[in-house]
Amino acid sequence: MLESLAAATKALTPQSGPVLAQMQAHGLIYNALLAQSSLWAFVENFRMFGFLCLLCLPLVFLFKRVKRSPGGAAMH
């Protein structure tokens, strides 16, 4: 992380000076960290819901099959 902070600071120094460049570099790294953590949270939620769907799958076999009426018309 220190290497990426130093590289970002070095790249931003010519445009904004050393003090502001370091603050901007911290902001860039913080925003990258937020983006990565948001993506990881999405992946974790996706896995959790997938696992819950697999756990609920055996419940489908406990339901009774619906019998159709002889006329074929659906009942409301």
mmCIF file of the N, C-alpha and C atoms, coordinates in Angstrom:
data_MODEL
# 
_entry.id   MODEL 
# 
loop_
_atom_site.group_PDB 
_atom_site.id 
_atom_site.type_symbol 
_atom_site.label_atom_id 
_atom_site.label_alt_id 
_atom_site.label_comp_id 
_atom_site.label_asym_id 
_atom_site.label_entity_id 
_atom_site.label_seq_id 
_atom_site.pdbx_PDB_ins_code 
_atom_site.Cartn_x 
_atom_site.Cartn_y 
_atom_site.Cartn_z 
_atom_site.occupancy 
_atom_site.B_iso_or_equiv 
_atom_site.pdbx_formal_charge 
_atom_site.auth_seq_id 
_atom_site.auth_comp_id 
_atom_site.auth_asym_id 
_atom_site.auth_atom_id 
_atom_site.pdbx_PDB_model_num 
ATOM 1   N N  . MET A 1 1  ? 0.828   -1.183  0.000   1.00 0.00 ? 1  MET A N  1 
ATOM 2   C CA . MET A 1 1  ? 0.000   0.000   0.000   1.00 0.00 ? 1  MET A CA 1 
ATOM 3   C C  . MET A 1 1  ? 0.876   1.252   0.000   1.00 0.00 ? 1  MET A C  1 
ATOM 4   N N  . LEU A 1 2  ? 1.973   1.209   0.716   1.00 0.00 ? 2  LEU A N  1 
ATOM 5   C CA . LEU A 1 2  ? 2.851   2.375   0.747   1.00 0.00 ? 2  LEU A CA 1 
ATOM 6   C C  . LEU A 1 2  ? 3.459   2.652   -0.617  1.00 0.00 ? 2  LEU A C  1 
ATOM 7   N N  . GLU A 1 3  ? 3.711   1.578   -1.371  1.00 0.00 ? 3  GLU A N  1 
ATOM 8   C CA . GLU A 1 3  ? 4.264   1.777   -2.718  1.00 0.00 ? 3  GLU A CA 1 
ATOM 9   C C  . GLU A 1 3  ? 3.257   2.470   -3.624  1.00 0.00 ? 3  GLU A C  1 
ATOM 10  N N  . SER A 1 4  ? 1.989   2.066   -3.531  1.00 0.00 ? 4  SER A N  1 
ATOM 11  C CA . SER A 1 4  ? 0.971   2.698   -4.373  1.00 0.00 ? 4  SER A CA 1 
ATOM 12  C C  . SER A 1 4  ? 0.717   4.134   -3.944  1.00 0.00 ? 4  SER A C  1 
ATOM 13  N N  . LEU A 1 5  ? 0.801   4.404   -2.647  1.00 0.00 ? 5  LEU A N  1 
ATOM 14  C CA . LEU A 1 5  ? 0.657   5.771   -2.158  1.00 0.00 ? 5  LEU A CA 1 
ATOM 15  C C  . LEU A 1 5  ? 1.794   6.644   -2.676  1.00 0.00 ? 5  LEU A C  1 
ATOM 16  N N  . ALA A 1 6  ? 3.012   6.121   -2.632  1.00 0.00 ? 6  ALA A N  1 
ATOM 17  C CA . ALA A 1 6  ? 4.162   6.879   -3.118  1.00 0.00 ? 6  ALA A CA 1 
ATOM 18  C C  . ALA A 1 6  ? 4.076   7.116   -4.620  1.00 0.00 ? 6  ALA A C  1 
ATOM 19  N N  . ALA A 1 7  ? 3.637   6.097   -5.355  1.00 0.00 ? 7  ALA A N  1 
ATOM 20  C CA . ALA A 1 7  ? 3.520   6.246   -6.811  1.00 0.00 ? 7  ALA A CA 1 
ATOM 21  C C  . ALA A 1 7  ? 2.450   7.271   -7.177  1.00 0.00 ? 7  ALA A C  1 
ATOM 22  N N  . ALA A 1 8  ? 1.311   7.221   -6.480  1.00 0.00 ? 8  ALA A N  1 
ATOM 23  C CA . ALA A 1 8  ? 0.249   8.189   -6.771  1.00 0.00 ? 8  ALA A CA 1 
ATOM 24  C C  . ALA A 1 8  ? 0.683   9.595   -6.395  1.00 0.00 ? 8  ALA A C  1 
ATOM 25  N N  . THR A 1 9  ? 1.379   9.735   -5.276  1.00 0.00 ? 9  THR A N  1 
ATOM 26  C CA . THR A 1 9  ? 1.872   11.054  -4.857  1.00 0.00 ? 9  THR A CA 1 
ATOM 27  C C  . THR A 1 9  ? 2.869   11.596  -5.868  1.00 0.00 ? 9  THR A C  1 
ATOM 28  N N  . LYS A 1 10 ? 3.749   10.742  -6.341  1.00 0.00 ? 10 LYS A N  1 
ATOM 29  C CA . LYS A 1 10 ? 4.752   11.159  -7.324  1.00 0.00 ? 10 LYS A CA 1 
ATOM 30  C C  . LYS A 1 10 ? 4.095   11.586  -8.639  1.00 0.00 ? 10 LYS A C  1 
ATOM 31  N N  . ALA A 1 11 ? 3.050   10.867  -9.033  1.00 0.00 ? 11 ALA A N  1 
ATOM 32  C CA . ALA A 1 11 ? 2.369   11.206  -10.282 1.00 0.00 ? 11 ALA A CA 1 
ATOM 33  C C  . ALA A 1 11 ? 1.570   12.501  -10.155 1.00 0.00 ? 11 ALA A C  1 
ATOM 34  N N  . LEU A 1 12 ? 1.053   12.802  -8.968  1.00 0.00 ? 12 LEU A N  1 
ATOM 35  C CA . LEU A 1 12 ? 0.214   13.995  -8.790  1.00 0.00 ? 12 LEU A CA 1 
ATOM 36  C C  . LEU A 1 12 ? 1.009   15.245  -8.404  1.00 0.00 ? 12 LEU A C  1 
ATOM 37  N N  . THR A 1 13 ? 2.253   15.087  -7.972  1.00 0.00 ? 13 THR A N  1 
ATOM 38  C CA . THR A 1 13 ? 3.047   16.220  -7.491  1.00 0.00 ? 13 THR A CA 1 
ATOM 39  C C  . THR A 1 13 ? 3.252   17.321  -8.539  1.00 0.00 ? 13 THR A C  1 
ATOM 40  N N  . PRO A 1 14 ? 3.563   17.019  -9.800  1.00 0.00 ? 14 PRO A N  1 
ATOM 41  C CA . PRO A 1 14 ? 3.783   18.122  -10.761 1.00 0.00 ? 14 PRO A CA 1 
ATOM 42  C C  . PRO A 1 14 ? 2.553   19.013  -10.983 1.00 0.00 ? 14 PRO A C  1 
ATOM 43  N N  . GLN A 1 15 ? 1.350   18.448  -10.845 1.00 0.00 ? 15 GLN A N  1 
ATOM 44  C CA . GLN A 1 15 ? 0.145   19.241  -11.093 1.00 0.00 ? 15 GLN A CA 1 
ATOM 45  C C  . GLN A 1 15 ? -0.288  20.053  -9.875  1.00 0.00 ? 15 GLN A C  1 
ATOM 46  N N  . SER A 1 16 ? -0.084  19.521  -8.654  1.00 0.00 ? 16 SER A N  1 
ATOM 47  C CA . SER A 1 16 ? -0.691  20.178  -7.505  1.00 0.00 ? 16 SER A CA 1 
ATOM 48  C C  . SER A 1 16 ? 0.252   20.450  -6.336  1.00 0.00 ? 16 SER A C  1 
ATOM 49  N N  . GLY A 1 17 ? 1.492   20.095  -6.417  1.00 0.00 ? 17 GLY A N  1 
ATOM 50  C CA . GLY A 1 17 ? 2.423   20.319  -5.309  1.00 0.00 ? 17 GLY A CA 1 
ATOM 51  C C  . GLY A 1 17 ? 2.463   19.119  -4.377  1.00 0.00 ? 17 GLY A C  1 
ATOM 52  N N  . PRO A 1 18 ? 3.494   19.038  -3.540  1.00 0.00 ? 18 PRO A N  1 
ATOM 53  C CA . PRO A 1 18 ? 3.686   17.826  -2.738  1.00 0.00 ? 18 PRO A CA 1 
ATOM 54  C C  . PRO A 1 18 ? 2.628   17.601  -1.646  1.00 0.00 ? 18 PRO A C  1 
ATOM 55  N N  . VAL A 1 19 ? 2.173   18.649  -0.974  1.00 0.00 ? 19 VAL A N  1 
ATOM 56  C CA . VAL A 1 19 ? 1.215   18.462  0.127   1.00 0.00 ? 19 VAL A CA 1 
ATOM 57  C C  . VAL A 1 19 ? -0.154  18.071  -0.412  1.00 0.00 ? 19 VAL A C  1 
ATOM 58  N N  . LEU A 1 20 ? -0.640  18.817  -1.379  1.00 0.00 ? 20 LEU A N  1 
ATOM 59  C CA . LEU A 1 20 ? -1.943  18.511  -1.970  1.00 0.00 ? 20 LEU A CA 1 
ATOM 60  C C  . LEU A 1 20 ? -1.904  17.181  -2.711  1.00 0.00 ? 20 LEU A C  1 
ATOM 61  N N  . ALA A 1 21 ? -0.775  16.860  -3.333  1.00 0.00 ? 21 ALA A N  1 
ATOM 62  C CA . ALA A 1 21 ? -0.652  15.592  -4.051  1.00 0.00 ? 21 ALA A CA 1 
ATOM 63  C C  . ALA A 1 21 ? -0.782  14.410  -3.093  1.00 0.00 ? 21 ALA A C  1 
ATOM 64  N N  . GLN A 1 22 ? -0.206  14.539  -1.896  1.00 0.00 ? 22 GLN A N  1 
ATOM 65  C CA . GLN A 1 22 ? -0.319  13.448  -0.940  1.00 0.00 ? 22 GLN A CA 1 
ATOM 66  C C  . GLN A 1 22 ? -1.762  13.282  -0.459  1.00 0.00 ? 22 GLN A C  1 
ATOM 67  N N  . MET A 1 23 ? -2.452  14.374  -0.241  1.00 0.00 ? 23 MET A N  1 
ATOM 68  C CA . MET A 1 23 ? -3.866  14.283  0.163   1.00 0.00 ? 23 MET A CA 1 
ATOM 69  C C  . MET A 1 23 ? -4.712  13.676  -0.956  1.00 0.00 ? 23 MET A C  1 
ATOM 70  N N  . GLN A 1 24 ? -4.435  14.067  -2.197  1.00 0.00 ? 24 GLN A N  1 
ATOM 71  C CA . GLN A 1 24 ? -5.165  13.506  -3.331  1.00 0.00 ? 24 GLN A CA 1 
ATOM 72  C C  . GLN A 1 24 ? -4.858  12.018  -3.496  1.00 0.00 ? 24 GLN A C  1 
ATOM 73  N N  . ALA A 1 25 ? -3.614  11.637  -3.248  1.00 0.00 ? 25 ALA A N  1 
ATOM 74  C CA . ALA A 1 25 ? -3.243  10.223  -3.347  1.00 0.00 ? 25 ALA A CA 1 
ATOM 75  C C  . ALA A 1 25 ? -3.984  9.400   -2.295  1.00 0.00 ? 25 ALA A C  1 
ATOM 76  N N  . HIS A 1 26 ? -4.088  9.932   -1.091  1.00 0.00 ? 26 HIS A N  1 
ATOM 77  C CA . HIS A 1 26 ? -4.861  9.256   -0.053  1.00 0.00 ? 26 HIS A CA 1 
ATOM 78  C C  . HIS A 1 26 ? -6.324  9.111   -0.482  1.00 0.00 ? 26 HIS A C  1 
ATOM 79  N N  . GLY A 1 27 ? -6.867  10.145  -1.090  1.00 0.00 ? 27 GLY A N  1 
ATOM 80  C CA . GLY A 1 27 ? -8.247  10.087  -1.571  1.00 0.00 ? 27 GLY A CA 1 
ATOM 81  C C  . GLY A 1 27 ? -8.429  9.054   -2.668  1.00 0.00 ? 27 GLY A C  1 
ATOM 82  N N  . LEU A 1 28 ? -7.465  8.966   -3.578  1.00 0.00 ? 28 LEU A N  1 
ATOM 83  C CA . LEU A 1 28 ? -7.548  7.968   -4.642  1.00 0.00 ? 28 LEU A CA 1 
ATOM 84  C C  . LEU A 1 28 ? -7.519  6.551   -4.089  1.00 0.00 ? 28 LEU A C  1 
ATOM 85  N N  . ILE A 1 29 ? -6.634  6.312   -3.146  1.00 0.00 ? 29 ILE A N  1 
ATOM 86  C CA . ILE A 1 29 ? -6.535  4.975   -2.557  1.00 0.00 ? 29 ILE A CA 1 
ATOM 87  C C  . ILE A 1 29 ? -7.789  4.655   -1.758  1.00 0.00 ? 29 ILE A C  1 
ATOM 88  N N  . TYR A 1 30 ? -8.302  5.629   -1.035  1.00 0.00 ? 30 TYR A N  1 
ATOM 89  C CA . TYR A 1 30 ? -9.530  5.422   -0.257  1.00 0.00 ? 30 TYR A CA 1 
ATOM 90  C C  . TYR A 1 30 ? -10.701 5.091   -1.177  1.00 0.00 ? 30 TYR A C  1 
ATOM 91  N N  . ASN A 1 31 ? -10.826 5.813   -2.295  1.00 0.00 ? 31 ASN A N  1 
ATOM 92  C CA . ASN A 1 31 ? -11.919 5.540   -3.232  1.00 0.00 ? 31 ASN A CA 1 
ATOM 93  C C  . ASN A 1 31 ? -11.771 4.162   -3.865  1.00 0.00 ? 31 ASN A C  1 
ATOM 94  N N  . ALA A 1 32 ? -10.550 3.755   -4.172  1.00 0.00 ? 32 ALA A N  1 
ATOM 95  C CA . ALA A 1 32 ? -10.331 2.416   -4.719  1.00 0.00 ? 32 ALA A CA 1 
ATOM 96  C C  . ALA A 1 32 ? -10.709 1.350   -3.695  1.00 0.00 ? 32 ALA A C  1 
ATOM 97  N N  . LEU A 1 33 ? -10.371 1.593   -2.442  1.00 0.00 ? 33 LEU A N  1 
ATOM 98  C CA . LEU A 1 33 ? -10.722 0.656   -1.376  1.00 0.00 ? 33 LEU A CA 1 
ATOM 99  C C  . LEU A 1 33 ? -12.234 0.558   -1.206  1.00 0.00 ? 33 LEU A C  1 
ATOM 100 N N  . LEU A 1 34 ? -12.931 1.675   -1.285  1.00 0.00 ? 34 LEU A N  1 
ATOM 101 C CA . LEU A 1 34 ? -14.396 1.656   -1.195  1.00 0.00 ? 34 LEU A CA 1 
ATOM 102 C C  . LEU A 1 34 ? -15.022 0.885   -2.347  1.00 0.00 ? 34 LEU A C  1 
ATOM 103 N N  . ALA A 1 35 ? -14.482 1.080   -3.546  1.00 0.00 ? 35 ALA A N  1 
ATOM 104 C CA . ALA A 1 35 ? -15.021 0.368   -4.703  1.00 0.00 ? 35 ALA A CA 1 
ATOM 105 C C  . ALA A 1 35 ? -14.808 -1.137  -4.560  1.00 0.00 ? 35 ALA A C  1 
ATOM 106 N N  . GLN A 1 36 ? -13.635 -1.534  -4.115  1.00 0.00 ? 36 GLN A N  1 
ATOM 107 C CA . GLN A 1 36 ? -13.349 -2.959  -3.946  1.00 0.00 ? 36 GLN A CA 1 
ATOM 108 C C  . GLN A 1 36 ? -14.208 -3.566  -2.844  1.00 0.00 ? 36 GLN A C  1 
ATOM 109 N N  . SER A 1 37 ? -14.394 -2.848  -1.760  1.00 0.00 ? 37 SER A N  1 
ATOM 110 C CA . SER A 1 37 ? -15.206 -3.394  -0.663  1.00 0.00 ? 37 SER A CA 1 
ATOM 111 C C  . SER A 1 37 ? -16.678 -3.482  -1.057  1.00 0.00 ? 37 SER A C  1 
ATOM 112 N N  . SER A 1 38 ? -17.163 -2.543  -1.852  1.00 0.00 ? 38 SER A N  1 
ATOM 113 C CA . SER A 1 38 ? -18.548 -2.614  -2.327  1.00 0.00 ? 38 SER A CA 1 
ATOM 114 C C  . SER A 1 38 ? -18.748 -3.816  -3.240  1.00 0.00 ? 38 SER A C  1 
ATOM 115 N N  . LEU A 1 39 ? -17.788 -4.057  -4.116  1.00 0.00 ? 39 LEU A N  1 
ATOM 116 C CA . LEU A 1 39 ? -17.877 -5.212  -5.003  1.00 0.00 ? 39 LEU A CA 1 
ATOM 117 C C  . LEU A 1 39 ? -17.822 -6.503  -4.207  1.00 0.00 ? 39 LEU A C  1 
ATOM 118 N N  . TRP A 1 40 ? -16.944 -6.585  -3.216  1.00 0.00 ? 40 TRP A N  1 
ATOM 119 C CA . TRP A 1 40 ? -16.841 -7.785  -2.401  1.00 0.00 ? 40 TRP A CA 1 
ATOM 120 C C  . TRP A 1 40 ? -18.123 -8.023  -1.601  1.00 0.00 ? 40 TRP A C  1 
ATOM 121 N N  . ALA A 1 41 ? -18.753 -6.956  -1.127  1.00 0.00 ? 41 ALA A N  1 
ATOM 122 C CA . ALA A 1 41 ? -20.018 -7.097  -0.406  1.00 0.00 ? 41 ALA A CA 1 
ATOM 123 C C  . ALA A 1 41 ? -21.098 -7.653  -1.334  1.00 0.00 ? 41 ALA A C  1 
ATOM 124 N N  . PHE A 1 42 ? -21.122 -7.203  -2.586  1.00 0.00 ? 42 PHE A N  1 
ATOM 125 C CA . PHE A 1 42 ? -22.084 -7.725  -3.561  1.00 0.00 ? 42 PHE A CA 1 
ATOM 126 C C  . PHE A 1 42 ? -21.844 -9.210  -3.794  1.00 0.00 ? 42 PHE A C  1 
ATOM 127 N N  . VAL A 1 43 ? -20.589 -9.597  -3.948  1.00 0.00 ? 43 VAL A N  1 
ATOM 128 C CA . VAL A 1 43 ? -20.259 -10.999 -4.190  1.00 0.00 ? 43 VAL A CA 1 
ATOM 129 C C  . VAL A 1 43 ? -20.675 -11.859 -2.992  1.00 0.00 ? 43 VAL A C  1 
ATOM 130 N N  . GLU A 1 44 ? -20.417 -11.381 -1.796  1.00 0.00 ? 44 GLU A N  1 
ATOM 131 C CA . GLU A 1 44 ? -20.793 -12.127 -0.596  1.00 0.00 ? 44 GLU A CA 1 
ATOM 132 C C  . GLU A 1 44 ? -22.308 -12.285 -0.493  1.00 0.00 ? 44 GLU A C  1 
ATOM 133 N N  . ASN A 1 45 ? -23.066 -11.228 -0.795  1.00 0.00 ? 45 ASN A N  1 
ATOM 134 C CA . ASN A 1 45 ? -24.532 -11.321 -0.773  1.00 0.00 ? 45 ASN A CA 1 
ATOM 135 C C  . ASN A 1 45 ? -25.038 -12.286 -1.835  1.00 0.00 ? 45 ASN A C  1 
ATOM 136 N N  . PHE A 1 46 ? -24.428 -12.257 -3.005  1.00 0.00 ? 46 PHE A N  1 
ATOM 137 C CA . PHE A 1 46 ? -24.823 -13.158 -4.082  1.00 0.00 ? 46 PHE A CA 1 
ATOM 138 C C  . PHE A 1 46 ? -24.593 -14.608 -3.664  1.00 0.00 ? 46 PHE A C  1 
ATOM 139 N N  . ARG A 1 47 ? -23.454 -14.885 -3.051  1.00 0.00 ? 47 ARG A N  1 
ATOM 140 C CA . ARG A 1 47 ? -23.166 -16.243 -2.576  1.00 0.00 ? 47 ARG A CA 1 
ATOM 141 C C  . ARG A 1 47 ? -24.145 -16.664 -1.480  1.00 0.00 ? 47 ARG A C  1 
ATOM 142 N N  . MET A 1 48 ? -24.440 -15.760 -0.573  1.00 0.00 ? 48 MET A N  1 
ATOM 143 C CA . MET A 1 48 ? -25.344 -16.088 0.528   1.00 0.00 ? 48 MET A CA 1 
ATOM 144 C C  . MET A 1 48 ? -26.735 -16.423 0.002   1.00 0.00 ? 48 MET A C  1 
ATOM 145 N N  . PHE A 1 49 ? -27.273 -15.616 -0.915  1.00 0.00 ? 49 PHE A N  1 
ATOM 146 C CA . PHE A 1 49 ? -28.598 -15.892 -1.458  1.00 0.00 ? 49 PHE A CA 1 
ATOM 147 C C  . PHE A 1 49 ? -28.606 -17.158 -2.304  1.00 0.00 ? 49 PHE A C  1 
ATOM 148 N N  . GLY A 1 50 ? -27.537 -17.428 -3.005  1.00 0.00 ? 50 GLY A N  1 
ATOM 149 C CA . GLY A 1 50 ? -27.431 -18.682 -3.748  1.00 0.00 ? 50 GLY A CA 1 
ATOM 150 C C  . GLY A 1 50 ? -27.452 -19.878 -2.817  1.00 0.00 ? 50 GLY A C  1 
ATOM 151 N N  . PHE A 1 51 ? -26.728 -19.781 -1.719  1.00 0.00 ? 51 PHE A N  1 
ATOM 152 C CA . PHE A 1 51 ? -26.709 -20.855 -0.726  1.00 0.00 ? 51 PHE A CA 1 
ATOM 153 C C  . PHE A 1 51 ? -28.087 -21.035 -0.096  1.00 0.00 ? 51 PHE A C  1 
ATOM 154 N N  . LEU A 1 52 ? -28.767 -19.935 0.210   1.00 0.00 ? 52 LEU A N  1 
ATOM 155 C CA . LEU A 1 52 ? -30.116 -20.029 0.777   1.00 0.00 ? 52 LEU A CA 1 
ATOM 156 C C  . LEU A 1 52 ? -31.094 -20.662 -0.206  1.00 0.00 ? 52 LEU A C  1 
ATOM 157 N N  . CYS A 1 53 ? -30.944 -20.364 -1.486  1.00 0.00 ? 53 CYS A N  1 
ATOM 158 C CA . CYS A 1 53 ? -31.811 -20.987 -2.498  1.00 0.00 ? 53 CYS A CA 1 
ATOM 159 C C  . CYS A 1 53 ? -31.565 -22.491 -2.562  1.00 0.00 ? 53 CYS A C  1 
ATOM 160 N N  . LEU A 1 54 ? -30.309 -22.897 -2.460  1.00 0.00 ? 54 LEU A N  1 
ATOM 161 C CA . LEU A 1 54 ? -30.006 -24.323 -2.462  1.00 0.00 ? 54 LEU A CA 1 
ATOM 162 C C  . LEU A 1 54 ? -30.561 -25.011 -1.214  1.00 0.00 ? 54 LEU A C  1 
ATOM 163 N N  . LEU A 1 55 ? -30.533 -24.319 -0.081  1.00 0.00 ? 55 LEU A N  1 
ATOM 164 C CA . LEU A 1 55 ? -31.094 -24.890 1.140   1.00 0.00 ? 55 LEU A CA 1 
ATOM 165 C C  . LEU A 1 55 ? -32.608 -25.034 1.053   1.00 0.00 ? 55 LEU A C  1 
ATOM 166 N N  . CYS A 1 56 ? -33.277 -24.122 0.360   1.00 0.00 ? 56 CYS A N  1 
ATOM 167 C CA . CYS A 1 56 ? -34.735 -24.161 0.251   1.00 0.00 ? 56 CYS A CA 1 
ATOM 168 C C  . CYS A 1 56 ? -35.226 -25.099 -0.848  1.00 0.00 ? 56 CYS A C  1 
ATOM 169 N N  . LEU A 1 57 ? -34.349 -25.564 -1.686  1.00 0.00 ? 57 LEU A N  1 
ATOM 170 C CA . LEU A 1 57 ? -34.745 -26.421 -2.802  1.00 0.00 ? 57 LEU A CA 1 
ATOM 171 C C  . LEU A 1 57 ? -35.448 -27.702 -2.352  1.00 0.00 ? 57 LEU A C  1 
ATOM 172 N N  . PRO A 1 58 ? -35.017 -28.388 -1.293  1.00 0.00 ? 58 PRO A N  1 
ATOM 173 C CA . PRO A 1 58 ? -35.756 -29.594 -0.870  1.00 0.00 ? 58 PRO A CA 1 
ATOM 174 C C  . PRO A 1 58 ? -37.192 -29.316 -0.429  1.00 0.00 ? 58 PRO A C  1 
ATOM 175 N N  . LEU A 1 59 ? -37.486 -28.094 -0.039  1.00 0.00 ? 59 LEU A N  1 
ATOM 176 C CA . LEU A 1 59 ? -38.857 -27.758 0.360   1.00 0.00 ? 59 LEU A CA 1 
ATOM 177 C C  . LEU A 1 59 ? -39.842 -27.879 -0.794  1.00 0.00 ? 59 LEU A C  1 
ATOM 178 N N  . VAL A 1 60 ? -39.372 -27.768 -2.018  1.00 0.00 ? 60 VAL A N  1 
ATOM 179 C CA . VAL A 1 60 ? -40.244 -27.862 -3.189  1.00 0.00 ? 60 VAL A CA 1 
ATOM 180 C C  . VAL A 1 60 ? -40.903 -29.231 -3.241  1.00 0.00 ? 60 VAL A C  1 
ATOM 181 N N  . PHE A 1 61 ? -40.188 -30.253 -2.813  1.00 0.00 ? 61 PHE A N  1 
ATOM 182 C CA . PHE A 1 61 ? -40.732 -31.603 -2.893  1.00 0.00 ? 61 PHE A CA 1 
ATOM 183 C C  . PHE A 1 61 ? -41.767 -31.888 -1.803  1.00 0.00 ? 61 PHE A C  1 
ATOM 184 N N  . LEU A 1 62 ? -41.919 -30.994 -0.852  1.00 0.00 ? 62 LEU A N  1 
ATOM 185 C CA . LEU A 1 62 ? -42.931 -31.175 0.187   1.00 0.00 ? 62 LEU A CA 1 
ATOM 186 C C  . LEU A 1 62 ? -44.295 -30.625 -0.207  1.00 0.00 ? 62 LEU A C  1 
ATOM 187 N N  . PHE A 1 63 ? -44.365 -29.843 -1.265  1.00 0.00 ? 63 PHE A N  1 
ATOM 188 C CA . PHE A 1 63 ? -45.632 -29.287 -1.715  1.00 0.00 ? 63 PHE A CA 1 
ATOM 189 C C  . PHE A 1 63 ? -46.436 -30.340 -2.470  1.00 0.00 ? 63 PHE A C  1 
ATOM 190 N N  . LYS A 1 64 ? -47.773 -30.236 -2.369  1.00 0.00 ? 64 LYS A N  1 
ATOM 191 C CA . LYS A 1 64 ? -48.643 -31.145 -3.102  1.00 0.00 ? 64 LYS A CA 1 
ATOM 192 C C  . LYS A 1 64 ? -48.830 -30.637 -4.525  1.00 0.00 ? 64 LYS A C  1 
ATOM 193 N N  . ARG A 1 65 ? -49.001 -31.579 -5.417  1.00 0.00 ? 65 ARG A N  1 
ATOM 194 C CA . ARG A 1 65 ? -49.251 -31.221 -6.807  1.00 0.00 ? 65 ARG A CA 1 
ATOM 195 C C  . ARG A 1 65 ? -50.701 -30.761 -6.947  1.00 0.00 ? 65 ARG A C  1 
ATOM 196 N N  . VAL A 1 66 ? -50.935 -29.702 -7.702  1.00 0.00 ? 66 VAL A N  1 
ATOM 197 C CA . VAL A 1 66 ? -52.282 -29.155 -7.904  1.00 0.00 ? 66 VAL A CA 1 
ATOM 198 C C  . VAL A 1 66 ? -52.976 -29.963 -8.986  1.00 0.00 ? 66 VAL A C  1 
ATOM 199 N N  . LYS A 1 67 ? -54.225 -30.399 -8.674  1.00 0.00 ? 67 LYS A N  1 
ATOM 200 C CA . LYS A 1 67 ? -55.001 -31.149 -9.658  1.00 0.00 ? 67 LYS A CA 1 
ATOM 201 C C  . LYS A 1 67 ? -55.828 -30.189 -10.505 1.00 0.00 ? 67 LYS A C  1 
ATOM 202 N N  . ARG A 1 68 ? -55.853 -30.437 -11.790 1.00 0.00 ? 68 ARG A N  1 
ATOM 203 C CA . ARG A 1 68 ? -56.638 -29.572 -12.686 1.00 0.00 ? 68 ARG A CA 1 
ATOM 204 C C  . ARG A 1 68 ? -58.097 -29.983 -12.640 1.00 0.00 ? 68 ARG A C  1 
ATOM 205 N N  . SER A 1 69 ? -58.952 -28.998 -12.870 1.00 0.00 ? 69 SER A N  1 
ATOM 206 C CA . SER A 1 69 ? -60.385 -29.286 -12.923 1.00 0.00 ? 69 SER A CA 1 
ATOM 207 C C  . SER A 1 69 ? -60.699 -29.986 -14.254 1.00 0.00 ? 69 SER A C  1 
ATOM 208 N N  . PRO A 1 70 ? -61.771 -30.782 -14.311 1.00 0.00 ? 70 PRO A N  1 
ATOM 209 C CA . PRO A 1 70 ? -62.076 -31.523 -15.539 1.00 0.00 ? 70 PRO A CA 1 
ATOM 210 C C  . PRO A 1 70 ? -62.353 -30.629 -16.742 1.00 0.00 ? 70 PRO A C  1 
ATOM 211 N N  . GLY A 1 71 ? -62.877 -29.432 -16.535 1.00 0.00 ? 71 GLY A N  1 
ATOM 212 C CA . GLY A 1 71 ? -63.185 -28.555 -17.649 1.00 0.00 ? 71 GLY A CA 1 
ATOM 213 C C  . GLY A 1 71 ? -61.945 -27.845 -18.187 1.00 0.00 ? 71 GLY A C  1 
ATOM 214 N N  . GLY A 1 72 ? -60.899 -27.863 -17.466 1.00 0.00 ? 72 GLY A N  1 
ATOM 215 C CA . GLY A 1 72 ? -59.674 -27.210 -17.917 1.00 0.00 ? 72 GLY A CA 1 
ATOM 216 C C  . GLY A 1 72 ? -59.605 -25.755 -17.569 1.00 0.00 ? 72 GLY A C  1 
ATOM 217 N N  . ALA A 1 73 ? -60.693 -25.197 -16.999 1.00 0.00 ? 73 ALA A N  1 
ATOM 218 C CA . ALA A 1 73 ? -60.692 -23.779 -16.660 1.00 0.00 ? 73 ALA A CA 1 
ATOM 219 C C  . ALA A 1 73 ? -60.002 -23.582 -15.319 1.00 0.00 ? 73 ALA A C  1 
ATOM 220 N N  . ALA A 1 74 ? -59.283 -22.520 -15.241 1.00 0.00 ? 74 ALA A N  1 
ATOM 221 C CA . ALA A 1 74 ? -58.569 -22.229 -13.985 1.00 0.00 ? 74 ALA A CA 1 
ATOM 222 C C  . ALA A 1 74 ? -59.531 -21.603 -12.981 1.00 0.00 ? 74 ALA A C  1 
ATOM 223 N N  . MET A 1 75 ? -59.373 -21.935 -11.743 1.00 0.00 ? 75 MET A N  1 
ATOM 224 C CA . MET A 1 75 ? -60.216 -21.382 -10.689 1.00 0.00 ? 75 MET A CA 1 
ATOM 225 C C  . MET A 1 75 ? -59.499 -20.188 -10.077 1.00 0.00 ? 75 MET A C  1 
ATOM 226 N N  . HIS A 1 76 ? -60.261 -19.159 -9.793  1.00 0.00 ? 76 HIS A N  1 
ATOM 227 C CA . HIS A 1 76 ? -59.654 -17.955 -9.198  1.00 0.00 ? 76 HIS A CA 1 
ATOM 228 C C  . HIS A 1 76 ? -60.130 -17.785 -7.799  1.00 0.00 ? 76 HIS A C  1 
# 
